[in-house]
Amino acid sequence: MQSRRKVLSHSARVAALLAGAGLLPALARAQGTPWNAAAFEGKNMADVMKALGAGAPAASADVTITGPDIAENGAVVPVGASTTLPGVKRLVLLVEKNPNALSALFDVTDAIEPNVSTRVKMGQSSNVYAVALMGDGKALYAQKEIKVTLGGCGG
């Protein structure tokens, strides 16, 4: 049985090795895409697309959004976005009637399938958009109305 002092000593050594190898989460986050505060503070789709450097999105059958028709609890609404199009750089989830429209942003590469899912908070029934930002600058979206019976933003 190890003593507490030995466990702490071993933990410190492992942390130092991970930091030296560049594997700590804080270091990985610092090397990734910088935080885009303007996009997450956007009040509508036009503000978010402008902050992300994209033009007005066009509706597309190649972008798919998944989610429930009726969400019992707006605090945890499962939604997903996917597309079969090649050249996707980002998948974005927006909730139209939330105080800040942008709920999630995922950077993707050609090495992975552009298919993501997460849970978002919805204050009220609203349209939810899945937007695929393409490498050539195009923005394509799909829309789904999700009705919320119990609000997630304090309702």
Disulfide bonds with the S-S distance in Angstrom:
none
